[in-house]
Amino acid sequence: MNQTIYANDTVQACIAACSNCHQVCLQMGMNHCLETGGKHVEPSHFRLMMCCAELCQTSANFLLSGFHQNALCGICADICEACATDCERIGGMEECVKACRKCAETCRQMANMQH
């Protein structure tokens, strides 16, 4: 029973982190990055942010539906790490870096869980 509670807590934490990361990446990209311009709208950076937001939303949707897919969680963790690293490189995007790192951490936990 404790394993089930842990699993449910882990799932809920991952859903929350994915949803938050989706929101932060989308808002930062569409507002902060577009308005700041320059390196914030480099195609590779902007695409990565939008792909991260989309994948986080998709991962949250899968988890909300009760479908835990280790491979999807692993890919989401990889993309979130890449996005965090790129946002650090750009600078001035600490909120996005934090959200992406938290999402990567929880998705990695989900990817490593046994069904």
Long-range contacts (C-beta under 8 A, 24 or more apart in sequence): 7-113, 10-106, 10-109, 10-110, 10-113, 11-63, 11-68, 11-110, 13-106, 13-109, 14-59, 14-60, 14-63, 14-73, 14-103, 14-106, 14-107, 14-109, 14-110, 15-60, 15-63, 15-64, 17-99, 17-102, 17-103, 17-105, 17-106, 17-107, 18-56, 18-57, 18-59, 18-60, 18-63, 18-76, 18-103, 18-106, 18-107, 19-56, 19-57, 19-60, 20-99, 20-102, 20-103, 21-52, 21-53, 21-56, 21-80, 21-99, 21-100, 21-102, 21-103, 22-53, 22-54, 22-56, 22-57, 22-60, 23-53, 24-95, 24-96, 24-99, 24-100, 25-49, 25-50, 25-52, 25-53, 25-56, 25-83, 25-96, 25-99, 25-100, 26-50, 26-53, 28-87, 28-93, 28-95, 28-96, 29-53, 32-92, 32-93, 36-92, 39-90, 40-90, 40-93, 42-90, 44-86, 45-86, 45-87, 45-90, 48-79, 48-82, 48-83, 48-86, 49-83, 49-86, 49-87, 49-96, 51-79, 52-79, 52-80, 52-82, 52-83, 52-100, 55-79, 56-80, 56-103, 59-107, 63-110, 68-110, 68-113, 68-115, 70-110, 70-111, 70-112, 70-113, 70-115, 71-111, 73-107, 73-108, 73-110, 73-111, 74-107, 74-108, 74-111, 76-103, 76-104, 76-107, 77-103, 77-104, 77-105, 77-107, 77-108, 77-111, 78-104, 80-104, 80-107
